[in-house]
């Protein structure tokens, strides 16, 4: 059985956590933008939705602040719930 030192195990664990990603859904310039936060320092959007949308003031504020999601399934669900294509 191969033994690993603690530092190597920690690096593997952090890599796995980062590779699962954390997505940020937010409003920017009247558009809905999705960012993949697992790519540190990468501010390029993963997706930009130009579809006009009308939301409640509370939902609008949430999108201004940004909604963090665990995976692409959650991103897809929110996009569908908001009626954005």
PyMOL Python script that loads the backbone (N, CA, C, O; Angstrom):
from pymol import cmd

cmd.read_pdbstr("""\
ATOM      1  N   UNK A   1       0.836  -1.179   0.000  1.00  0.00           N
ATOM      2  CA  UNK A   1       0.000   0.000   0.000  1.00  0.00           C
ATOM      3  C   UNK A   1       0.884   1.246   0.000  1.00  0.00           C
ATOM      4  O   UNK A   1       1.798   1.374   0.814  1.00  0.00           O
ATOM      5  N   UNK A   2       0.597   2.154  -0.920  1.00  0.00           N
ATOM      6  CA  UNK A   2       1.387   3.369  -1.041  1.00  0.00           C
ATOM      7  C   UNK A   2       0.946   4.374   0.012  1.00  0.00           C
ATOM      8  O   UNK A   2      -0.250   4.557   0.239  1.00  0.00           O
ATOM      9  N   UNK A   3       1.918   5.031   0.660  1.00  0.00           N
ATOM     10  CA  UNK A   3       1.613   6.054   1.656  1.00  0.00           C
ATOM     11  C   UNK A   3       1.803   7.440   1.042  1.00  0.00           C
ATOM     12  O   UNK A   3       2.722   7.669   0.256  1.00  0.00           O
ATOM     13  N   UNK A   4       0.920   8.348   1.417  1.00  0.00           N
ATOM     14  CA  UNK A   4       0.995   9.732   0.961  1.00  0.00           C
ATOM     15  C   UNK A   4       1.233  10.632   2.163  1.00  0.00           C
ATOM     16  O   UNK A   4       0.713  10.388   3.252  1.00  0.00           O
ATOM     17  N   UNK A   5       2.023  11.671   1.950  1.00  0.00           N
ATOM     18  CA  UNK A   5       2.194  12.605   3.057  1.00  0.00           C
ATOM     19  C   UNK A   5       0.973  13.525   3.139  1.00  0.00           C
ATOM     20  O   UNK A   5       0.200  13.635   2.187  1.00  0.00           O
ATOM     21  N   UNK A   6       0.817  14.162   4.252  1.00  0.00           N
ATOM     22  CA  UNK A   6      -0.369  14.991   4.518  1.00  0.00           C
ATOM     23  C   UNK A   6      -0.496  16.135   3.523  1.00  0.00           C
ATOM     24  O   UNK A   6      -1.605  16.473   3.109  1.00  0.00           O
ATOM     25  N   UNK A   7       0.612  16.728   3.140  1.00  0.00           N
ATOM     26  CA  UNK A   7       0.576  17.845   2.197  1.00  0.00           C
ATOM     27  C   UNK A   7       0.022  17.394   0.847  1.00  0.00           C
ATOM     28  O   UNK A   7      -0.773  18.107   0.235  1.00  0.00           O
ATOM     29  N   UNK A   8       0.431  16.229   0.387  1.00  0.00           N
ATOM     30  CA  UNK A   8      -0.054  15.716  -0.900  1.00  0.00           C
ATOM     31  C   UNK A   8      -1.552  15.439  -0.844  1.00  0.00           C
ATOM     32  O   UNK A   8      -2.284  15.733  -1.790  1.00  0.00           O
ATOM     33  N   UNK A   9      -1.997  14.875   0.267  1.00  0.00           N
ATOM     34  CA  UNK A   9      -3.423  14.592   0.426  1.00  0.00           C
ATOM     35  C   UNK A   9      -4.218  15.892   0.440  1.00  0.00           C
ATOM     36  O   UNK A   9      -5.294  15.968  -0.152  1.00  0.00           O
ATOM     37  N   UNK A  10      -3.694  16.914   1.113  1.00  0.00           N
ATOM     38  CA  UNK A  10      -4.362  18.211   1.163  1.00  0.00           C
ATOM     39  C   UNK A  10      -4.456  18.829  -0.233  1.00  0.00           C
ATOM     40  O   UNK A  10      -5.500  19.370  -0.597  1.00  0.00           O
ATOM     41  N   UNK A  11      -3.395  18.755  -1.004  1.00  0.00           N
ATOM     42  CA  UNK A  11      -3.399  19.298  -2.364  1.00  0.00           C
ATOM     43  C   UNK A  11      -4.446  18.577  -3.211  1.00  0.00           C
ATOM     44  O   UNK A  11      -5.174  19.217  -3.970  1.00  0.00           O
ATOM     45  N   UNK A  12      -4.527  17.268  -3.088  1.00  0.00           N
ATOM     46  CA  UNK A  12      -5.518  16.496  -3.838  1.00  0.00           C
ATOM     47  C   UNK A  12      -6.927  16.901  -3.413  1.00  0.00           C
ATOM     48  O   UNK A  12      -7.798  17.080  -4.265  1.00  0.00           O
ATOM     49  N   UNK A  13      -7.160  17.046  -2.124  1.00  0.00           N
ATOM     50  CA  UNK A  13      -8.484  17.415  -1.623  1.00  0.00           C
ATOM     51  C   UNK A  13      -8.897  18.794  -2.129  1.00  0.00           C
ATOM     52  O   UNK A  13     -10.028  18.978  -2.579  1.00  0.00           O
ATOM     53  N   UNK A  14      -7.991  19.755  -2.058  1.00  0.00           N
ATOM     54  CA  UNK A  14      -8.297  21.115  -2.529  1.00  0.00           C
ATOM     55  C   UNK A  14      -8.565  21.102  -4.029  1.00  0.00           C
ATOM     56  O   UNK A  14      -9.479  21.781  -4.499  1.00  0.00           O
ATOM     57  N   UNK A  15      -7.792  20.351  -4.774  1.00  0.00           N
ATOM     58  CA  UNK A  15      -7.994  20.243  -6.214  1.00  0.00           C
ATOM     59  C   UNK A  15      -9.368  19.682  -6.532  1.00  0.00           C
ATOM     60  O   UNK A  15     -10.040  20.165  -7.443  1.00  0.00           O
ATOM     61  N   UNK A  16      -9.791  18.673  -5.794  1.00  0.00           N
ATOM     62  CA  UNK A  16     -11.109  18.084  -6.011  1.00  0.00           C
ATOM     63  C   UNK A  16     -12.219  19.081  -5.700  1.00  0.00           C
ATOM     64  O   UNK A  16     -13.202  19.171  -6.436  1.00  0.00           O
ATOM     65  N   UNK A  17     -12.065  19.822  -4.623  1.00  0.00           N
ATOM     66  CA  UNK A  17     -13.077  20.820  -4.259  1.00  0.00           C
ATOM     67  C   UNK A  17     -13.158  21.892  -5.333  1.00  0.00           C
ATOM     68  O   UNK A  17     -14.255  22.267  -5.748  1.00  0.00           O
ATOM     69  N   UNK A  18     -12.025  22.386  -5.785  1.00  0.00           N
ATOM     70  CA  UNK A  18     -12.022  23.428  -6.803  1.00  0.00           C
ATOM     71  C   UNK A  18     -12.543  22.929  -8.134  1.00  0.00           C
ATOM     72  O   UNK A  18     -13.185  23.683  -8.866  1.00  0.00           O
ATOM     73  N   UNK A  19     -12.282  21.671  -8.465  1.00  0.00           N
ATOM     74  CA  UNK A  19     -12.729  21.153  -9.753  1.00  0.00           C
ATOM     75  C   UNK A  19     -14.241  20.952  -9.794  1.00  0.00           C
ATOM     76  O   UNK A  19     -14.831  20.935 -10.874  1.00  0.00           O
ATOM     77  N   UNK A  20     -14.871  20.801  -8.635  1.00  0.00           N
ATOM     78  CA  UNK A  20     -16.323  20.681  -8.625  1.00  0.00           C
ATOM     79  C   UNK A  20     -16.957  22.039  -8.866  1.00  0.00           C
ATOM     80  O   UNK A  20     -18.113  22.126  -9.282  1.00  0.00           O
ATOM     81  N   UNK A  21     -16.219  23.078  -8.609  1.00  0.00           N
ATOM     82  CA  UNK A  21     -16.636  24.415  -8.967  1.00  0.00           C
ATOM     83  C   UNK A  21     -17.672  25.043  -8.060  1.00  0.00           C
ATOM     84  O   UNK A  21     -18.386  24.381  -7.307  1.00  0.00           O
ATOM     85  N   UNK A  22     -17.709  26.315  -8.173  1.00  0.00           N
ATOM     86  CA  UNK A  22     -18.723  27.125  -7.527  1.00  0.00           C
ATOM     87  C   UNK A  22     -19.093  28.172  -8.568  1.00  0.00           C
ATOM     88  O   UNK A  22     -18.234  28.906  -9.055  1.00  0.00           O
ATOM     89  N   UNK A  23     -20.347  28.233  -8.898  1.00  0.00           N
ATOM     90  CA  UNK A  23     -20.790  29.138  -9.946  1.00  0.00           C
ATOM     91  C   UNK A  23     -21.454  30.366  -9.336  1.00  0.00           C
ATOM     92  O   UNK A  23     -22.116  30.286  -8.301  1.00  0.00           O
ATOM     93  N   UNK A  24     -21.263  31.486  -9.990  1.00  0.00           N
ATOM     94  CA  UNK A  24     -21.864  32.737  -9.558  1.00  0.00           C
ATOM     95  C   UNK A  24     -22.774  33.227 -10.674  1.00  0.00           C
ATOM     96  O   UNK A  24     -22.346  33.412 -11.813  1.00  0.00           O
ATOM     97  N   UNK A  25     -24.034  33.432 -10.323  1.00  0.00           N
ATOM     98  CA  UNK A  25     -25.037  33.939 -11.262  1.00  0.00           C
ATOM     99  C   UNK A  25     -25.361  35.354 -10.818  1.00  0.00           C
ATOM    100  O   UNK A  25     -25.764  35.568  -9.675  1.00  0.00           O
ATOM    101  N   UNK A  26     -25.186  36.340 -11.726  1.00  0.00           N
ATOM    102  CA  UNK A  26     -25.495  37.706 -11.330  1.00  0.00           C
ATOM    103  C   UNK A  26     -25.900  38.545 -12.528  1.00  0.00           C
ATOM    104  O   UNK A  26     -25.671  38.182 -13.681  1.00  0.00           O
ATOM    105  N   UNK A  27     -26.511  39.682 -12.213  1.00  0.00           N
ATOM    106  CA  UNK A  27     -26.923  40.636 -13.232  1.00  0.00           C
ATOM    107  C   UNK A  27     -25.757  41.586 -13.482  1.00  0.00           C
ATOM    108  O   UNK A  27     -25.089  42.046 -12.555  1.00  0.00           O
ATOM    109  N   UNK A  28     -25.537  41.863 -14.753  1.00  0.00           N
ATOM    110  CA  UNK A  28     -24.488  42.809 -15.113  1.00  0.00           C
ATOM    111  C   UNK A  28     -24.907  43.515 -16.402  1.00  0.00           C
ATOM    112  O   UNK A  28     -25.004  42.890 -17.458  1.00  0.00           O
ATOM    113  N   UNK A  29     -25.151  44.808 -16.306  1.00  0.00           N
ATOM    114  CA  UNK A  29     -25.535  45.585 -17.481  1.00  0.00           C
ATOM    115  C   UNK A  29     -26.839  45.133 -18.114  1.00  0.00           C
ATOM    116  O   UNK A  29     -26.994  45.185 -19.334  1.00  0.00           O
ATOM    117  N   UNK A  30     -27.781  44.688 -17.286  1.00  0.00           N
ATOM    118  CA  UNK A  30     -29.072  44.257 -17.803  1.00  0.00           C
ATOM    119  C   UNK A  30     -29.088  42.848 -18.355  1.00  0.00           C
ATOM    120  O   UNK A  30     -30.082  42.411 -18.935  1.00  0.00           O
ATOM    121  N   UNK A  31     -27.981  42.132 -18.172  1.00  0.00           N
ATOM    122  CA  UNK A  31     -27.877  40.748 -18.647  1.00  0.00           C
ATOM    123  C   UNK A  31     -27.611  39.834 -17.458  1.00  0.00           C
ATOM    124  O   UNK A  31     -27.086  40.271 -16.434  1.00  0.00           O
ATOM    125  N   UNK A  32     -27.975  38.563 -17.602  1.00  0.00           N
ATOM    126  CA  UNK A  32     -27.647  37.569 -16.590  1.00  0.00           C
ATOM    127  C   UNK A  32     -26.335  36.924 -17.019  1.00  0.00           C
ATOM    128  O   UNK A  32     -26.204  36.455 -18.149  1.00  0.00           O
ATOM    129  N   UNK A  33     -25.366  36.905 -16.108  1.00  0.00           N
ATOM    130  CA  UNK A  33     -24.038  36.386 -16.409  1.00  0.00           C
ATOM    131  C   UNK A  33     -23.705  35.271 -15.422  1.00  0.00           C
ATOM    132  O   UNK A  33     -23.986  35.378 -14.228  1.00  0.00           O
ATOM    133  N   UNK A  34     -23.102  34.198 -15.937  1.00  0.00           N
ATOM    134  CA  UNK A  34     -22.677  33.076 -15.101  1.00  0.00           C
ATOM    135  C   UNK A  34     -21.155  33.007 -15.131  1.00  0.00           C
ATOM    136  O   UNK A  34     -20.536  33.003 -16.195  1.00  0.00           O
ATOM    137  N   UNK A  35     -20.568  32.954 -13.940  1.00  0.00           N
ATOM    138  CA  UNK A  35     -19.124  32.814 -13.804  1.00  0.00           C
ATOM    139  C   UNK A  35     -18.809  31.494 -13.119  1.00  0.00           C
ATOM    140  O   UNK A  35     -19.557  31.047 -12.249  1.00  0.00           O
ATOM    141  N   UNK A  36     -17.713  30.873 -13.506  1.00  0.00           N
ATOM    142  CA  UNK A  36     -17.227  29.663 -12.847  1.00  0.00           C
ATOM    143  C   UNK A  36     -16.108  30.106 -11.917  1.00  0.00           C
ATOM    144  O   UNK A  36     -14.999  30.396 -12.367  1.00  0.00           O
ATOM    145  N   UNK A  37     -16.399  30.160 -10.614  1.00  0.00           N
ATOM    146  CA  UNK A  37     -15.431  30.671  -9.640  1.00  0.00           C
ATOM    147  C   UNK A  37     -14.307  29.690  -9.326  1.00  0.00           C
ATOM    148  O   UNK A  37     -13.380  30.036  -8.594  1.00  0.00           O
ATOM    149  N   UNK A  38     -14.372  28.484  -9.860  1.00  0.00           N
ATOM    150  CA  UNK A  38     -13.296  27.532  -9.593  1.00  0.00           C
ATOM    151  C   UNK A  38     -12.035  27.909 -10.363  1.00  0.00           C
ATOM    152  O   UNK A  38     -10.951  27.408 -10.062  1.00  0.00           O
ATOM    153  N   UNK A  39     -12.169  28.786 -11.351  1.00  0.00           N
ATOM    154  CA  UNK A  39     -11.006  29.271 -12.093  1.00  0.00           C
ATOM    155  C   UNK A  39     -10.568  30.592 -11.481  1.00  0.00           C
ATOM    156  O   UNK A  39     -10.972  31.664 -11.931  1.00  0.00           O
ATOM    157  N   UNK A  40      -9.747  30.502 -10.462  1.00  0.00           N
ATOM    158  CA  UNK A  40      -9.312  31.683  -9.711  1.00  0.00           C
ATOM    159  C   UNK A  40      -8.712  32.733 -10.627  1.00  0.00           C
ATOM    160  O   UNK A  40      -7.832  32.445 -11.439  1.00  0.00           O
ATOM    161  N   UNK A  41      -9.201  33.951 -10.483  1.00  0.00           N
ATOM    162  CA  UNK A  41      -8.666  35.059 -11.252  1.00  0.00           C
ATOM    163  C   UNK A  41      -9.243  35.166 -12.655  1.00  0.00           C
ATOM    164  O   UNK A  41      -8.968  36.137 -13.360  1.00  0.00           O
ATOM    165  N   UNK A  42     -10.034  34.191 -13.071  1.00  0.00           N
ATOM    166  CA  UNK A  42     -10.618  34.219 -14.407  1.00  0.00           C
ATOM    167  C   UNK A  42     -11.962  34.940 -14.336  1.00  0.00           C
ATOM    168  O   UNK A  42     -12.936  34.389 -13.824  1.00  0.00           O
ATOM    169  N   UNK A  43     -12.016  36.166 -14.846  1.00  0.00           N
ATOM    170  CA  UNK A  43     -13.246  36.951 -14.792  1.00  0.00           C
ATOM    171  C   UNK A  43     -14.066  36.838 -16.066  1.00  0.00           C
ATOM    172  O   UNK A  43     -15.026  37.584 -16.256  1.00  0.00           O
ATOM    173  N   UNK A  44     -13.695  35.910 -16.939  1.00  0.00           N
ATOM    174  CA  UNK A  44     -14.454  35.705 -18.165  1.00  0.00           C
ATOM    175  C   UNK A  44     -15.735  34.953 -17.839  1.00  0.00           C
ATOM    176  O   UNK A  44     -15.698  33.943 -17.137  1.00  0.00           O
ATOM    177  N   UNK A  45     -16.866  35.434 -18.340  1.00  0.00           N
ATOM    178  CA  UNK A  45     -18.129  34.740 -18.067  1.00  0.00           C
ATOM    179  C   UNK A  45     -18.184  33.382 -18.754  1.00  0.00           C
ATOM    180  O   UNK A  45     -17.661  33.196 -19.852  1.00  0.00           O
ATOM    181  N   UNK A  46     -18.823  32.454 -18.084  1.00  0.00           N
ATOM    182  CA  UNK A  46     -19.066  31.133 -18.645  1.00  0.00           C
ATOM    183  C   UNK A  46     -20.236  31.222 -19.621  1.00  0.00           C
ATOM    184  O   UNK A  46     -20.246  30.543 -20.648  1.00  0.00           O
ATOM    185  N   UNK A  47     -21.221  32.058 -19.300  1.00  0.00           N
ATOM    186  CA  UNK A  47     -22.386  32.260 -20.155  1.00  0.00           C
ATOM    187  C   UNK A  47     -22.959  33.649 -19.914  1.00  0.00           C
ATOM    188  O   UNK A  47     -22.895  34.173 -18.802  1.00  0.00           O
ATOM    189  N   UNK A  48     -23.520  34.239 -20.967  1.00  0.00           N
ATOM    190  CA  UNK A  48     -24.189  35.533 -20.874  1.00  0.00           C
ATOM    191  C   UNK A  48     -25.557  35.371 -21.532  1.00  0.00           C
ATOM    192  O   UNK A  48     -25.660  34.939 -22.680  1.00  0.00           O
ATOM    193  N   UNK A  49     -26.600  35.723 -20.789  1.00  0.00           N
ATOM    194  CA  UNK A  49     -27.966  35.615 -21.288  1.00  0.00           C
ATOM    195  C   UNK A  49     -28.500  37.014 -21.566  1.00  0.00           C
ATOM    196  O   UNK A  49     -28.592  37.845 -20.663  1.00  0.00           O
ATOM    197  N   UNK A  50     -28.852  37.266 -22.824  1.00  0.00           N
ATOM    198  CA  UNK A  50     -29.341  38.577 -23.252  1.00  0.00           C
ATOM    199  C   UNK A  50     -30.850  38.689 -23.173  1.00  0.00           C
ATOM    200  O   UNK A  50     -31.406  39.756 -23.434  1.00  0.00           O
ATOM    201  N   UNK A  51     -31.527  37.599 -22.817  1.00  0.00           N
ATOM    202  CA  UNK A  51     -32.983  37.582 -22.768  1.00  0.00           C
ATOM    203  C   UNK A  51     -33.497  38.616 -21.779  1.00  0.00           C
ATOM    204  O   UNK A  51     -33.055  38.636 -20.630  1.00  0.00           O
ATOM    205  N   UNK A  52     -34.427  39.479 -22.202  1.00  0.00           N
ATOM    206  CA  UNK A  52     -35.012  40.428 -21.251  1.00  0.00           C
ATOM    207  C   UNK A  52     -35.717  39.674 -20.119  1.00  0.00           C
ATOM    208  O   UNK A  52     -36.326  38.628 -20.343  1.00  0.00           O
ATOM    209  N   UNK A  53     -35.628  40.202 -18.942  1.00  0.00           N
ATOM    210  CA  UNK A  53     -36.259  39.547 -17.799  1.00  0.00           C
ATOM    211  C   UNK A  53     -36.890  40.591 -16.897  1.00  0.00           C
ATOM    212  O   UNK A  53     -36.452  41.739 -16.832  1.00  0.00           O
ATOM    213  N   UNK A  54     -37.919  40.161 -16.213  1.00  0.00           N
ATOM    214  CA  UNK A  54     -38.616  41.023 -15.269  1.00  0.00           C
ATOM    215  C   UNK A  54     -38.733  40.264 -13.958  1.00  0.00           C
ATOM    216  O   UNK A  54     -39.356  39.204 -13.896  1.00  0.00           O
ATOM    217  N   UNK A  55     -38.133  40.808 -12.918  1.00  0.00           N
ATOM    218  CA  UNK A  55     -38.101  40.124 -11.631  1.00  0.00           C
ATOM    219  C   UNK A  55     -38.630  41.030 -10.533  1.00  0.00           C
ATOM    220  O   UNK A  55     -38.728  42.247 -10.689  1.00  0.00           O
ATOM    221  N   UNK A  56     -38.967  40.399  -9.423  1.00  0.00           N
ATOM    222  CA  UNK A  56     -39.381  41.172  -8.254  1.00  0.00           C
ATOM    223  C   UNK A  56     -38.181  41.963  -7.749  1.00  0.00           C
ATOM    224  O   UNK A  56     -37.041  41.602  -8.044  1.00  0.00           O
ATOM    225  N   UNK A  57     -38.413  43.031  -6.994  1.00  0.00           N
ATOM    226  CA  UNK A  57     -37.295  43.801  -6.438  1.00  0.00           C
ATOM    227  C   UNK A  57     -36.349  42.925  -5.599  1.00  0.00           C
ATOM    228  O   UNK A  57     -35.134  43.120  -5.629  1.00  0.00           O
ATOM    229  N   UNK A  58     -36.903  41.968  -4.857  1.00  0.00           N
ATOM    230  CA  UNK A  58     -36.061  41.097  -4.025  1.00  0.00           C
ATOM    231  C   UNK A  58     -35.159  40.219  -4.896  1.00  0.00           C
ATOM    232  O   UNK A  58     -33.972  40.066  -4.609  1.00  0.00           O
ATOM    233  N   UNK A  59     -35.730  39.637  -5.972  1.00  0.00           N
ATOM    234  CA  UNK A  59     -34.932  38.802  -6.873  1.00  0.00           C
ATOM    235  C   UNK A  59     -33.888  39.631  -7.603  1.00  0.00           C
ATOM    236  O   UNK A  59     -32.763  39.181  -7.819  1.00  0.00           O
ATOM    237  N   UNK A  60     -34.270  40.846  -7.982  1.00  0.00           N
ATOM    238  CA  UNK A  60     -33.332  41.740  -8.656  1.00  0.00           C
ATOM    239  C   UNK A  60     -32.138  42.044  -7.751  1.00  0.00           C
ATOM    240  O   UNK A  60     -30.993  42.050  -8.205  1.00  0.00           O
ATOM    241  N   UNK A  61     -32.411  42.293  -6.475  1.00  0.00           N
ATOM    242  CA  UNK A  61     -31.333  42.574  -5.515  1.00  0.00           C
ATOM    243  C   UNK A  61     -30.430  41.354  -5.341  1.00  0.00           C
ATOM    244  O   UNK A  61     -29.208  41.490  -5.281  1.00  0.00           O
ATOM    245  N   UNK A  62     -31.026  40.165  -5.260  1.00  0.00           N
ATOM    246  CA  UNK A  62     -30.238  38.936  -5.151  1.00  0.00           C
ATOM    247  C   UNK A  62     -29.288  38.788  -6.335  1.00  0.00           C
ATOM    248  O   UNK A  62     -28.120  38.438  -6.166  1.00  0.00           O
ATOM    249  N   UNK A  63     -29.798  39.058  -7.530  1.00  0.00           N
ATOM    250  CA  UNK A  63     -28.953  38.935  -8.723  1.00  0.00           C
ATOM    251  C   UNK A  63     -27.880  40.013  -8.766  1.00  0.00           C
ATOM    252  O   UNK A  63     -26.788  39.769  -9.280  1.00  0.00           O
ATOM    253  N   UNK A  64     -28.162  41.191  -8.243  1.00  0.00           N
ATOM    254  CA  UNK A  64     -27.135  42.238  -8.188  1.00  0.00           C
ATOM    255  C   UNK A  64     -25.982  41.805  -7.292  1.00  0.00           C
ATOM    256  O   UNK A  64     -24.811  42.003  -7.614  1.00  0.00           O
ATOM    257  N   UNK A  65     -26.347  41.205  -6.154  1.00  0.00           N
ATOM    258  CA  UNK A  65     -25.325  40.727  -5.215  1.00  0.00           C
ATOM    259  C   UNK A  65     -24.641  39.478  -5.733  1.00  0.00           C
ATOM    260  O   UNK A  65     -23.461  39.253  -5.465  1.00  0.00           O
ATOM    261  N   UNK A  66     -25.372  38.670  -6.468  1.00  0.00           N
ATOM    262  CA  UNK A  66     -24.842  37.415  -7.003  1.00  0.00           C
ATOM    263  C   UNK A  66     -25.358  36.228  -6.210  1.00  0.00           C
ATOM    264  O   UNK A  66     -25.431  36.266  -4.982  1.00  0.00           O
ATOM    265  N   UNK A  67     -25.712  35.180  -6.928  1.00  0.00           N
ATOM    266  CA  UNK A  67     -26.207  33.949  -6.315  1.00  0.00           C
ATOM    267  C   UNK A  67     -25.163  32.871  -6.558  1.00  0.00           C
ATOM    268  O   UNK A  67     -24.842  32.555  -7.704  1.00  0.00           O
ATOM    269  N   UNK A  68     -24.634  32.306  -5.480  1.00  0.00           N
ATOM    270  CA  UNK A  68     -23.633  31.244  -5.605  1.00  0.00           C
ATOM    271  C   UNK A  68     -24.339  29.888  -5.680  1.00  0.00           C
ATOM    272  O   UNK A  68     -25.250  29.597  -4.904  1.00  0.00           O
ATOM    273  N   UNK A  69     -23.895  29.076  -6.627  1.00  0.00           N
ATOM    274  CA  UNK A  69     -24.483  27.763  -6.858  1.00  0.00           C
ATOM    275  C   UNK A  69     -23.390  26.712  -6.884  1.00  0.00           C
ATOM    276  O   UNK A  69     -22.261  26.983  -7.294  1.00  0.00           O
ATOM    277  N   UNK A  70     -23.735  25.505  -6.442  1.00  0.00           N
ATOM    278  CA  UNK A  70     -22.734  24.441  -6.302  1.00  0.00           C
ATOM    279  C   UNK A  70     -22.352  23.760  -7.605  1.00  0.00           C
ATOM    280  O   UNK A  70     -21.213  23.321  -7.766  1.00  0.00           O
ATOM    281  N   UNK A  71     -23.294  23.668  -8.538  1.00  0.00           N
ATOM    282  CA  UNK A  71     -23.006  22.902  -9.744  1.00  0.00           C
ATOM    283  C   UNK A  71     -23.842  23.403 -10.919  1.00  0.00           C
ATOM    284  O   UNK A  71     -24.700  24.273 -10.767  1.00  0.00           O
ATOM    285  N   UNK A  72     -23.569  22.832 -12.093  1.00  0.00           N
ATOM    286  CA  UNK A  72     -24.261  23.250 -13.313  1.00  0.00           C
ATOM    287  C   UNK A  72     -25.753  22.922 -13.275  1.00  0.00           C
ATOM    288  O   UNK A  72     -26.557  23.623 -13.888  1.00  0.00           O
ATOM    289  N   UNK A  73     -26.122  21.868 -12.565  1.00  0.00           N
ATOM    290  CA  UNK A  73     -27.534  21.510 -12.447  1.00  0.00           C
ATOM    291  C   UNK A  73     -28.296  22.634 -11.756  1.00  0.00           C
ATOM    292  O   UNK A  73     -29.389  23.004 -12.185  1.00  0.00           O
ATOM    293  N   UNK A  74     -27.715  23.177 -10.682  1.00  0.00           N
ATOM    294  CA  UNK A  74     -28.350  24.298  -9.980  1.00  0.00           C
ATOM    295  C   UNK A  74     -28.424  25.533 -10.872  1.00  0.00           C
ATOM    296  O   UNK A  74     -29.425  26.249 -10.860  1.00  0.00           O
ATOM    297  N   UNK A  75     -27.369  25.785 -11.646  1.00  0.00           N
ATOM    298  CA  UNK A  75     -27.367  26.931 -12.559  1.00  0.00           C
ATOM    299  C   UNK A  75     -28.509  26.781 -13.562  1.00  0.00           C
ATOM    300  O   UNK A  75     -29.272  27.720 -13.788  1.00  0.00           O
ATOM    301  N   UNK A  76     -28.621  25.600 -14.158  1.00  0.00           N
ATOM    302  CA  UNK A  76     -29.673  25.337 -15.146  1.00  0.00           C
ATOM    303  C   UNK A  76     -31.058  25.510 -14.529  1.00  0.00           C
ATOM    304  O   UNK A  76     -31.950  26.084 -15.153  1.00  0.00           O
ATOM    305  N   UNK A  77     -31.237  25.016 -13.311  1.00  0.00           N
ATOM    306  CA  UNK A  77     -32.535  25.115 -12.639  1.00  0.00           C
ATOM    307  C   UNK A  77     -32.926  26.575 -12.419  1.00  0.00           C
ATOM    308  O   UNK A  77     -34.065  26.960 -12.683  1.00  0.00           O
ATOM    309  N   UNK A  78     -31.986  27.387 -11.937  1.00  0.00           N
ATOM    310  CA  UNK A  78     -32.278  28.802 -11.684  1.00  0.00           C
ATOM    311  C   UNK A  78     -32.578  29.527 -12.996  1.00  0.00           C
ATOM    312  O   UNK A  78     -33.519  30.317 -13.065  1.00  0.00           O
ATOM    313  N   UNK A  79     -31.793  29.267 -14.027  1.00  0.00           N
ATOM    314  CA  UNK A  79     -32.013  29.893 -15.328  1.00  0.00           C
ATOM    315  C   UNK A  79     -33.422  29.552 -15.837  1.00  0.00           C
ATOM    316  O   UNK A  79     -34.134  30.419 -16.344  1.00  0.00           O
ATOM    317  N   UNK A  80     -33.809  28.289 -15.696  1.00  0.00           N
ATOM    318  CA  UNK A  80     -35.153  27.866 -16.125  1.00  0.00           C
ATOM    319  C   UNK A  80     -36.229  28.518 -15.262  1.00  0.00           C
ATOM    320  O   UNK A  80     -37.255  28.965 -15.774  1.00  0.00           O
ATOM    321  N   UNK A  81     -35.991  28.572 -13.947  1.00  0.00           N
ATOM    322  CA  UNK A  81     -36.966  29.191 -13.043  1.00  0.00           C
ATOM    323  C   UNK A  81     -37.187  30.671 -13.362  1.00  0.00           C
ATOM    324  O   UNK A  81     -38.296  31.187 -13.227  1.00  0.00           O
ATOM    325  N   UNK A  82     -36.122  31.339 -13.784  1.00  0.00           N
ATOM    326  CA  UNK A  82     -36.220  32.755 -14.127  1.00  0.00           C
ATOM    327  C   UNK A  82     -36.796  32.974 -15.526  1.00  0.00           C
ATOM    328  O   UNK A  82     -37.098  34.103 -15.913  1.00  0.00           O
ATOM    329  N   UNK A  83     -36.946  31.881 -16.278  1.00  0.00           N
ATOM    330  CA  UNK A  83     -37.502  31.993 -17.637  1.00  0.00           C
ATOM    331  C   UNK A  83     -36.530  32.613 -18.624  1.00  0.00           C
ATOM    332  O   UNK A  83     -36.938  33.277 -19.577  1.00  0.00           O
ATOM    333  N   UNK A  84     -35.242  32.393 -18.393  1.00  0.00           N
ATOM    334  CA  UNK A  84     -34.210  32.967 -19.247  1.00  0.00           C
ATOM    335  C   UNK A  84     -33.725  31.900 -20.213  1.00  0.00           C
ATOM    336  O   UNK A  84     -33.510  30.750 -19.830  1.00  0.00           O
ATOM    337  N   UNK A  85     -33.554  32.290 -21.460  1.00  0.00           N
ATOM    338  CA  UNK A  85     -33.070  31.347 -22.480  1.00  0.00           C
ATOM    339  C   UNK A  85     -31.694  31.704 -22.947  1.00  0.00           C
ATOM    340  O   UNK A  85     -31.135  31.017 -23.802  1.00  0.00           O
TER     341      UNK A  85
END
""", "prot")
cmd.dss("prot")
cmd.show_as("cartoon", "prot")
cmd.util.cbc("prot")
cmd.orient("prot")
